[in-house]
Amino acid sequence: MTSFLTTSSPVVSLAPGQLRRIHHLALNVKNMDASRCFYGELLGLKELTGDAVDDTLKELVATGKVANFITPDGLILDLFYAPDLEPPDPDPEKSFTRAYHLAFDIAPEEFDQAVAMLYANQIAIAHGPVTRPTGRGVYFYDPDGFMVEIRCDPAEFA
């Protein structure tokens, strides 16, 4: 594979702002029921059903191979059932190769409640809660060992 940075051709790029937002994130999950409970019930994301499901995914949703959730800001989270899925390493402290974690923003006044919910449900905490110049955060694992973060901005909790 040739890197575009090593060619002598001028770089063609999108203008700043052309990419408006992240539309969706697709995760492979080993246990669909556990993952639906985790993202839907524990984290409170709304599961898309019926006409809210994209036409291209309706059959996969109907057969239990895909579940779709939507975040309050419109990001779609697609869960793809992969029963033979194994992480690159059984130790969740060792990061996946390309994706490190998925971060959800929360109002600062609700951050401690979210941390308490994680503890109450005996969710494995990877790091934190931590306070940094970039905000407060707590990192934990979904049922497949993928790291998830709940965070809030520093200006809001100062």
C-alpha positions in Angstrom: 0.0 0.0 0.0 1.4 3.4 -1.0 0.9 6.3 1.4 -0.5 9.4 -0.2 2.0 11.4 1.9 4.9 9.9 0.1 3.7 10.8 -3.4 4.7 13.9 -5.2 1.1 14.6 -6.3 -0.7 17.4 -4.6 -2.9 16.3 -1.8 -6.6 16.6 -2.5 -8.7 16.9 0.6 -12.1 17.7 1.9 -12.6 21.3 3.2 -12.9 21.8 6.9 -16.6 21.4 7.8 -17.5 19.1 4.9 -17.6 16.2 7.3 -20.5 17.3 9.5 -20.7 14.7 12.2 -20.2 11.0 12.9 -23.3 9.3 11.5 -22.9 5.9 13.0 -20.6 3.5 14.7 -20.8 -0.2 14.0 -19.6 -2.7 16.6 -19.4 -6.5 16.3 -20.8 -8.1 19.4 -20.6 -11.7 20.6 -23.8 -11.7 22.7 -26.6 -9.7 21.2 -28.8 -9.9 24.3 -26.1 -8.8 26.7 -25.1 -5.9 24.3 -28.7 -4.8 23.8 -29.2 -4.7 27.6 -25.9 -2.9 28.1 -26.5 -0.1 25.5 -30.3 0.0 25.8 -31.1 -0.6 29.4 -27.9 0.3 31.3 -26.8 3.3 29.2 -30.4 4.3 28.3 -29.9 4.6 24.5 -33.1 4.3 22.4 -33.4 1.2 20.3 -34.6 1.8 16.8 -37.5 -0.5 15.8 -40.1 -0.7 13.0 -40.1 2.1 10.5 -37.2 3.8 12.4 -34.8 1.1 11.2 -33.0 1.9 7.9 -34.5 -0.1 5.0 -31.1 -1.7 4.3 -31.0 -3.2 7.8 -34.7 -4.2 8.3 -34.1 -7.9 7.4 -31.0 -8.1 9.6 -32.8 -6.5 12.5 -35.8 -8.8 12.0 -33.5 -11.9 12.1 -31.6 -10.7 15.2 -28.3 -10.2 13.4 -28.3 -6.4 13.9 -29.7 -4.0 16.6 -29.7 -0.2 16.1 -29.6 2.4 18.8 -29.6 6.2 18.6 -27.9 8.6 20.9 -29.5 11.9 22.0 -27.3 13.8 19.4 -28.3 11.5 16.6 -25.3 9.1 16.3 -26.5 5.7 15.3 -24.9 2.7 17.1 -25.2 -0.5 15.0 -24.5 -3.7 16.8 -23.7 -6.6 14.5 -24.1 -10.1 15.9 -20.8 -12.0 15.6 -21.1 -15.1 17.8 -17.6 -16.3 17.0 -16.1 -12.9 17.9 -13.0 -13.0 20.1 -11.0 -10.0 21.1 -7.4 -9.7 19.9 -6.3 -10.5 23.4 -8.5 -11.9 26.3 -7.1 -9.2 28.6 -9.4 -6.1 28.1 -6.5 -3.9 29.4 -4.8 -4.5 26.0 -6.3 -2.2 23.5 -7.9 -3.2 20.2 -5.8 -2.4 17.3 -7.7 0.5 15.6 -10.4 1.6 17.9 -9.6 2.5 21.5 -12.9 3.5 23.0 -16.4 5.0 22.4 -17.1 8.1 24.5 -20.5 9.4 25.5 -20.9 12.9 26.8 -23.1 13.6 29.9 -24.1 16.7 31.8 -21.7 17.3 34.7 -24.4 17.1 37.3 -25.3 13.6 36.1 -21.7 12.2 36.0 -21.6 10.8 39.5 -25.0 9.2 39.0 -23.6 7.4 35.9 -20.5 6.2 37.9 -22.8 4.9 40.6 -24.9 3.1 38.0 -21.8 1.3 36.7 -20.8 0.2 40.2 -24.4 -0.9 41.1 -24.4 -3.1 38.0 -20.9 -4.4 38.7 -19.6 -3.2 35.3 -15.8 -3.6 35.1 -14.2 -0.2 35.4 -11.0 0.2 33.3 -9.9 3.7 34.5 -11.3 6.3 36.7 -13.3 8.2 37.5 -10.6 10.7 36.5 -10.5 14.5 36.3 -8.3 16.0 33.7 -8.1 19.4 31.9 -10.3 17.9 29.2 -13.0 16.9 31.7 -14.1 14.1 34.0 -14.3 10.6 32.7 -14.8 7.0 33.6 -13.8 4.1 31.3 -15.4 0.7 31.4 -16.0 -2.3 29.3 -19.0 -3.5 27.2 -19.9 -7.2 27.2 -17.4 -7.8 24.4 -14.5 -6.1 26.2 -14.7 -2.9 24.1 -13.9 0.2 26.2 -16.6 2.8 26.6 -16.3 6.2 28.3 -18.8 8.5 30.0 -17.4 12.0 30.2 -18.3 15.6 30.8 -16.6 18.9 29.8 -14.4 20.8 32.3 -16.0 24.2 31.8 -19.3 22.7 32.8 -18.1 21.2 36.2 -15.7 24.0 37.2 
